[in-house]
Amino acid sequence: MLRPASRRANRRNAPASGPQSYGPDFYQPADDKPDAGYRPEPGYGPDAGYRPDAGYRPDPGRRKRGRGRIRRFFRLRTVRVILVLIVVFLGWVAVSVGQALTAPGGGSTSARLAEWARDHYLGPVVTFGEWISYNPPKTGGKPGFSLAAPSGEAPSRVYKDRQGFVPDIPAKLSSPAGHALPGEGVWRVLETVKGYPAIFGTFLRPSAVYSSYVAGIVSMDQRLVKFQLRPGAEDPGPGHWKAATWLPPGTRTGLLATFNGGFKLDSAGGGFYLNGASKGALVNGAASVVYYRNGTVKIGSWGSEVRMTPDVVGVRQNLRLLVDRGKIPSSVNQNVLANWGATLGGGYYVWRSGLGITSGGRIIFAYGPALDAKELASLLRRAGAVEALQLDINPEWMSYDYYKAGNTPYDPTPHALLPTQQGSVYRYYQIYSRDFTVVYAR
């Protein structure tokens, strides 16, 4: 048995219990060297380029559980019904838009898409897009073409008297832009009937500020020409109109001119009537172009200045009068959609067209770019109109084409009045989507 002193000595030499400091000599002396035959395991050690995710593999159980939740979600009856409705809706939109893009009629792809959107309650979206993409006209400058056009003969001062017929030759127009350029405001004969000038055309700059923009103006003698209202294949659309939606071969002999109608009927603030059929109601107070059996037209406010009679064969209503009894309303440039159709704002300068009548019965057509409502009204009144209305503001849908018979009177060649006019001059030689007016020789 150890003596007590010896046991105390052993306790002093024994290692202390509890955590110990790990120094370099804890496992081996500092001068020890590793076994000469030792080789570290490949891929292990401080120099192995350790990457925490190098050998990571996701837990397959977790992935299966995630897929299971997704499958259970799509098995829900409500989710399946919603998905079916979305697929059906997208399919309907694709078919509807495809039909709109491939339907016969005028207009570019962008114009057709805009028309489709307006027909499907997306008019505010289209209007907002037009608003944010609107570019105001540039100030100053000169026109990019000669105002001595349109090509045509100058009206003669002497015409052969035939049974007392006296030609009505309109006076030269002054330029709103100030000093007239060569040919500006000078009338040229576009069409003759029985040797007399029936349709005149000229150019004017509507503004001294936006002096590079040019409007076209036409003056038509109702004693020598007759007017016909034609329906559109889509607006007003199918109906018992007893009139073709285009100018098929065999109906072009004596054709003198064509020009666009007004706004789409759901935006025009009025109705359309032709040969006993109608679309929409004829609204009292609406600006109206009235077509009579003898081929003449009148323009005025429906219910007061013009009304339904047995001689009326057609009525095209559009907004409110721009010129009424020779005066331009003071509110003409207010942003009131119901009055002026100013979808870009009443004061915005865009393509516009309008139609008027003089006190002597001549019919005036005017159109052009960079026009606000007041400038269009001023052009029509400057040309002599005492009653006038705006027709359209979309450059894709407005035009004035006159036709030259040449050697083929049964198939005359169309010519645009304004060289800046958009769209094909042959638009009315095929099925057309919007209503328009045809002018024939008497």
Legacy VTK file of the C-alpha trace (Angstrom):
# vtk DataFile Version 3.0
C-alpha trace
ASCII
DATASET POLYDATA
POINTS 442 float
0.000 0.000 0.000
1.268 3.413 -0.926
2.119 5.762 1.721
0.020 8.919 1.992
2.906 11.056 0.834
3.360 8.941 -2.285
-0.339 9.205 -3.142
-0.100 12.990 -2.848
2.804 12.984 -5.245
0.875 10.920 -7.810
-2.049 13.315 -7.613
0.278 16.215 -8.272
1.637 14.510 -11.439
-1.749 13.320 -12.760
-3.397 15.296 -15.605
-5.962 17.851 -14.493
-9.602 17.024 -15.127
-11.830 19.212 -17.372
-10.986 21.111 -20.591
-7.347 21.361 -21.469
-5.472 23.761 -23.664
-4.477 22.234 -27.014
-1.006 23.319 -27.757
1.289 22.100 -30.458
2.564 19.364 -28.227
-0.747 18.024 -27.072
-0.876 15.132 -29.517
2.725 15.017 -30.565
5.891 16.900 -29.879
6.737 19.812 -32.159
9.724 17.938 -33.533
7.701 14.877 -34.514
7.307 14.269 -38.238
4.421 12.459 -39.928
4.771 8.945 -41.065
6.763 8.802 -44.247
4.194 6.536 -45.867
1.201 8.677 -45.028
-0.804 10.121 -47.940
-3.866 12.324 -47.326
-7.112 11.132 -48.847
-7.705 12.770 -52.262
-9.989 15.773 -52.061
-9.359 16.256 -48.395
-7.265 18.766 -46.593
-6.740 22.495 -46.518
-5.305 22.599 -50.060
-8.086 20.616 -51.690
-10.022 23.736 -52.784
-12.952 23.016 -50.565
-16.347 24.150 -51.887
-19.276 23.892 -49.522
-21.711 22.909 -52.328
-19.423 20.738 -54.372
-21.071 17.523 -53.392
-24.483 18.874 -52.393
-27.540 17.026 -53.539
-31.023 18.322 -52.649
-33.188 16.173 -50.550
-35.378 14.197 -53.000
-38.075 13.976 -50.396
-38.340 17.767 -50.145
-38.600 18.088 -53.960
-41.356 15.490 -54.086
-43.233 17.239 -51.323
-43.074 20.569 -53.319
-44.375 18.899 -56.472
-47.105 17.315 -54.471
-48.312 20.658 -53.180
-48.412 22.054 -56.742
-50.395 19.031 -57.954
-52.836 19.378 -55.102
-53.244 23.094 -55.927
-54.125 22.427 -59.574
-56.535 19.658 -58.532
-58.720 22.241 -56.795
-62.025 22.671 -58.640
-61.907 26.463 -58.392
-58.421 26.618 -59.874
-59.406 24.345 -62.759
-62.473 26.426 -63.566
-60.417 29.632 -63.581
-57.795 28.082 -65.875
-60.454 26.883 -68.303
-62.004 30.352 -68.392
-58.612 31.952 -69.046
-57.882 29.551 -71.918
-61.325 30.117 -73.445
-60.937 33.909 -73.124
-57.489 33.948 -74.735
-58.745 31.738 -77.541
-61.684 34.051 -78.164
-59.389 37.107 -78.188
-57.051 35.423 -80.677
-59.906 34.515 -83.026
-61.571 37.922 -82.713
-58.361 39.873 -83.351
-57.479 37.559 -86.236
-60.836 38.216 -87.855
-60.396 41.965 -87.410
-56.953 41.893 -89.034
-58.019 39.748 -91.993
-61.445 41.274 -92.645
-61.772 43.059 -96.004
-61.652 46.837 -95.831
-59.206 49.677 -95.440
-56.758 50.462 -92.691
-53.305 49.484 -91.489
-52.643 46.844 -88.835
-52.387 49.464 -86.079
-55.625 51.111 -87.201
-57.440 47.771 -87.295
-56.215 46.900 -83.799
-57.392 50.289 -82.536
-60.782 49.767 -84.167
-61.049 46.318 -82.602
-60.192 47.729 -79.184
-62.790 50.490 -79.462
-65.405 47.939 -80.526
-64.675 45.894 -77.399
-64.960 48.595 -74.737
-61.256 49.441 -74.745
-61.686 52.930 -76.169
-60.182 54.641 -73.086
-57.071 52.472 -73.457
-56.697 53.483 -77.113
-57.278 57.127 -76.262
-54.661 56.998 -73.515
-52.190 55.409 -75.945
-52.886 58.163 -78.478
-52.424 60.772 -75.783
-49.030 59.544 -74.593
-47.799 59.041 -78.173
-49.019 62.423 -79.428
-46.342 64.562 -81.057
-47.215 68.226 -81.559
-46.583 69.665 -85.024
-43.331 71.454 -85.710
-43.395 75.212 -85.953
-42.283 77.210 -88.983
-40.949 75.774 -92.209
-42.325 75.443 -95.724
-44.481 72.770 -97.369
-42.755 69.778 -98.894
-44.630 70.076 -102.207
-45.758 72.791 -104.582
-49.064 74.478 -103.836
-49.576 75.093 -107.544
-51.025 71.566 -107.522
-53.497 69.863 -107.692
-52.788 69.449 -111.361
-55.686 70.742 -113.370
-56.634 73.518 -115.664
-57.277 77.014 -114.414
-60.965 77.932 -114.702
-61.784 79.858 -117.822
-63.525 83.189 -117.589
-65.739 82.398 -120.566
-67.763 79.203 -121.041
-70.098 78.371 -123.872
-73.672 79.176 -122.946
-75.858 76.070 -122.985
-79.505 76.716 -122.239
-78.663 79.566 -119.907
-76.329 77.583 -117.621
-73.840 79.855 -115.860
-70.809 78.151 -114.258
-70.246 78.892 -110.588
-66.547 79.663 -110.189
-65.450 80.197 -106.573
-63.244 83.151 -105.725
-59.574 82.758 -104.828
-58.991 82.080 -101.132
-56.651 84.117 -98.946
-54.096 82.212 -96.892
-54.514 82.013 -93.093
-50.705 81.762 -92.954
-50.231 85.289 -94.295
-48.444 85.945 -97.577
-49.633 83.311 -100.051
-47.163 80.966 -101.683
-47.346 80.453 -105.472
-50.604 78.705 -106.285
-51.935 78.820 -102.726
-55.676 79.432 -102.602
-55.986 79.299 -106.407
-58.771 76.983 -107.570
-57.987 74.333 -110.166
-60.583 72.367 -112.102
-60.411 68.708 -111.058
-63.503 67.459 -112.906
-65.767 68.739 -115.663
-69.290 67.685 -116.602
-70.753 68.538 -120.009
-67.819 70.853 -120.584
-68.376 72.865 -117.393
-66.191 72.892 -114.273
-67.890 70.681 -111.692
-65.236 70.115 -109.008
-62.523 72.564 -107.982
-59.584 71.937 -105.680
-56.960 74.063 -103.954
-54.426 74.067 -101.115
-54.116 76.338 -98.072
-51.778 76.541 -95.104
-54.156 76.740 -92.118
-51.699 78.357 -89.705
-48.936 80.941 -89.680
-47.346 79.073 -86.759
-47.329 75.575 -88.290
-46.601 76.889 -91.750
-45.216 73.694 -93.282
-48.573 71.872 -93.107
-51.075 72.048 -95.957
-54.810 71.346 -96.119
-56.755 70.360 -99.210
-60.097 72.019 -100.026
-62.671 70.991 -102.626
-65.701 72.860 -103.956
-68.417 70.851 -105.797
-71.280 72.222 -107.912
-74.478 70.301 -107.108
-76.008 71.298 -110.435
-73.410 69.138 -112.205
-72.756 66.336 -109.704
-74.868 63.996 -107.579
-74.081 62.363 -104.260
-74.668 58.848 -102.930
-74.230 57.548 -99.390
-72.645 54.085 -99.166
-72.662 51.855 -96.058
-69.580 50.188 -94.643
-69.119 46.430 -94.399
-68.520 46.788 -90.640
-69.805 50.254 -89.757
-72.776 50.486 -90.032
-72.342 46.834 -90.998
-74.736 44.312 -92.556
-78.280 45.534 -93.162
-80.952 46.090 -95.801
-79.186 49.120 -97.209
-79.820 48.373 -100.921
-76.378 49.808 -101.672
-72.938 48.278 -102.219
-70.180 48.720 -99.639
-67.664 49.420 -102.426
-67.481 50.464 -106.095
-67.710 47.208 -108.050
-66.942 47.119 -111.789
-69.880 48.231 -113.830
-70.769 51.044 -111.428
-67.792 53.302 -112.097
-68.884 55.041 -115.275
-69.326 58.732 -114.523
-67.477 58.395 -111.197
-65.947 61.746 -110.223
-64.915 61.569 -106.553
-65.162 59.759 -103.219
-64.590 60.966 -99.672
-64.738 59.533 -96.152
-67.663 59.456 -93.762
-67.657 60.345 -90.091
-66.821 58.763 -86.776
-67.772 55.206 -85.970
-71.452 55.287 -85.175
-71.032 54.369 -81.523
-68.935 57.548 -81.137
-70.762 59.812 -83.610
-73.567 60.886 -81.291
-76.194 60.087 -83.903
-77.576 57.529 -86.322
-77.318 56.268 -89.894
-80.267 55.957 -92.302
-80.241 54.621 -95.863
-83.037 53.427 -98.154
-85.472 52.733 -95.333
-83.004 50.907 -93.061
-81.240 52.444 -90.096
-78.668 51.865 -87.391
-79.069 53.870 -84.241
-81.620 56.601 -83.783
-81.531 59.907 -85.633
-80.863 62.426 -82.853
-82.389 65.896 -82.758
-79.710 68.571 -82.739
-77.028 66.325 -84.247
-75.060 67.606 -87.240
-76.459 65.785 -90.272
-75.669 65.265 -93.930
-78.979 64.543 -95.708
-79.036 62.792 -99.102
-82.046 63.278 -101.394
-83.489 61.238 -104.252
-82.393 63.787 -106.844
-78.722 63.370 -105.811
-78.367 66.598 -103.842
-77.347 66.942 -100.202
-77.994 69.407 -97.410
-76.182 69.945 -94.111
-77.691 71.189 -90.883
-78.947 70.428 -87.401
-81.415 67.524 -87.420
-84.947 68.435 -86.424
-84.592 72.160 -87.097
-82.606 72.887 -90.271
-83.055 69.443 -91.855
-85.594 66.697 -91.146
-87.108 63.510 -92.568
-89.207 63.887 -95.725
-90.357 61.449 -98.451
-87.467 62.670 -100.628
-84.793 61.702 -98.093
-82.880 58.522 -98.981
-79.958 58.832 -96.572
-78.869 60.583 -93.379
-75.416 60.499 -91.827
-75.158 62.158 -88.410
-71.889 63.132 -86.755
-71.359 65.184 -83.594
-72.431 68.868 -83.589
-72.139 71.587 -86.209
-68.714 73.216 -86.552
-70.247 76.113 -88.484
-73.858 77.086 -87.854
-75.537 79.877 -89.805
-72.142 81.147 -90.838
-70.729 81.305 -87.304
-68.192 79.150 -85.495
-69.316 78.245 -81.939
-67.147 79.800 -79.259
-66.797 76.381 -77.584
-65.407 74.745 -80.715
-62.022 73.931 -79.151
-63.260 72.717 -75.797
-62.405 69.126 -74.954
-65.971 67.856 -75.130
-66.171 64.428 -76.722
-69.918 64.622 -77.259
-69.619 67.822 -79.316
-66.455 67.613 -81.334
-65.131 64.074 -81.060
-61.806 65.373 -79.778
-60.434 62.066 -78.514
-56.968 63.625 -78.290
-58.250 66.840 -76.731
-60.074 69.603 -78.560
-56.963 71.733 -78.982
-54.748 68.957 -80.316
-53.451 69.271 -83.854
-54.222 66.099 -85.789
-55.581 64.985 -89.155
-59.187 66.148 -89.518
-61.787 66.241 -92.266
-65.038 68.161 -92.564
-67.945 68.872 -94.906
-69.925 72.066 -95.453
-72.447 73.771 -97.715
-72.476 77.336 -99.035
-75.490 79.622 -99.190
-75.617 78.910 -102.927
-75.611 75.142 -102.456
-71.999 74.255 -103.281
-70.558 71.419 -101.192
-67.178 72.045 -99.510
-64.833 69.304 -98.332
-61.665 70.095 -96.360
-59.046 67.890 -94.738
-55.416 67.898 -93.711
-52.823 67.313 -90.988
-52.064 69.459 -87.922
-55.586 70.868 -87.624
-57.471 71.638 -84.466
-61.266 71.831 -84.550
-61.341 75.605 -84.837
-58.908 75.679 -87.770
-60.973 73.068 -89.620
-64.088 75.171 -89.055
-62.220 78.279 -90.248
-61.124 76.554 -93.463
-64.682 75.455 -94.250
-66.072 78.924 -93.574
-63.255 80.574 -95.556
-64.331 78.467 -98.547
-67.886 79.757 -98.123
-69.588 77.199 -95.885
-72.481 78.501 -93.786
-73.252 75.060 -92.296
-70.512 72.519 -91.669
-69.614 69.505 -89.567
-66.488 67.573 -88.720
-66.266 64.083 -90.206
-63.254 62.143 -88.880
-59.897 62.691 -87.175
-58.106 59.436 -87.967
-55.627 59.812 -90.872
-56.125 56.143 -91.768
-59.796 56.713 -92.561
-59.979 60.095 -94.284
-59.401 60.765 -97.954
-60.542 62.712 -100.960
-59.960 60.916 -104.254
-60.947 62.248 -107.667
-61.067 60.030 -110.740
-59.842 60.491 -114.293
-61.554 58.444 -116.986
-58.857 58.634 -119.656
-59.411 55.877 -122.220
-61.384 53.709 -119.774
-64.479 55.658 -118.642
-65.890 52.462 -117.126
-62.820 52.159 -114.869
-61.419 55.642 -114.071
-58.104 56.037 -112.240
-58.216 57.551 -108.732
-55.926 60.386 -107.631
-55.453 61.690 -104.086
-56.071 65.391 -103.607
-53.369 65.737 -100.939
-50.026 64.060 -101.686
-49.625 63.522 -97.926
-52.900 61.577 -97.720
-52.516 58.154 -96.097
-53.977 54.927 -97.431
-54.471 53.578 -100.920
-56.486 55.592 -103.433
-57.973 52.270 -104.549
-59.569 51.668 -101.136
-63.104 52.063 -102.516
-62.452 49.626 -105.356
-62.708 46.793 -102.840
-64.996 45.965 -99.937
-64.716 48.847 -97.507
-65.340 48.713 -93.762
-66.616 52.284 -93.170
-69.345 54.386 -94.789
-68.345 56.914 -97.466
-69.778 59.261 -100.090
-69.629 58.795 -103.875
-69.859 61.677 -106.340
-71.114 60.973 -109.872
-71.652 63.195 -112.886
-75.260 64.148 -113.561
LINES 1 443
442 0 1 2 3 4 5 6 7 8 9 10 11 12 13 14 15 16 17 18 19 20 21 22 23 24 25 26 27 28 29 30 31 32 33 34 35 36 37 38 39 40 41 42 43 44 45 46 47 48 49 50 51 52 53 54 55 56 57 58 59 60 61 62 63 64 65 66 67 68 69 70 71 72 73 74 75 76 77 78 79 80 81 82 83 84 85 86 87 88 89 90 91 92 93 94 95 96 97 98 99 100 101 102 103 104 105 106 107 108 109 110 111 112 113 114 115 116 117 118 119 120 121 122 123 124 125 126 127 128 129 130 131 132 133 134 135 136 137 138 139 140 141 142 143 144 145 146 147 148 149 150 151 152 153 154 155 156 157 158 159 160 161 162 163 164 165 166 167 168 169 170 171 172 173 174 175 176 177 178 179 180 181 182 183 184 185 186 187 188 189 190 191 192 193 194 195 196 197 198 199 200 201 202 203 204 205 206 207 208 209 210 211 212 213 214 215 216 217 218 219 220 221 222 223 224 225 226 227 228 229 230 231 232 233 234 235 236 237 238 239 240 241 242 243 244 245 246 247 248 249 250 251 252 253 254 255 256 257 258 259 260 261 262 263 264 265 266 267 268 269 270 271 272 273 274 275 276 277 278 279 280 281 282 283 284 285 286 287 288 289 290 291 292 293 294 295 296 297 298 299 300 301 302 303 304 305 306 307 308 309 310 311 312 313 314 315 316 317 318 319 320 321 322 323 324 325 326 327 328 329 330 331 332 333 334 335 336 337 338 339 340 341 342 343 344 345 346 347 348 349 350 351 352 353 354 355 356 357 358 359 360 361 362 363 364 365 366 367 368 369 370 371 372 373 374 375 376 377 378 379 380 381 382 383 384 385 386 387 388 389 390 391 392 393 394 395 396 397 398 399 400 401 402 403 404 405 406 407 408 409 410 411 412 413 414 415 416 417 418 419 420 421 422 423 424 425 426 427 428 429 430 431 432 433 434 435 436 437 438 439 440 441
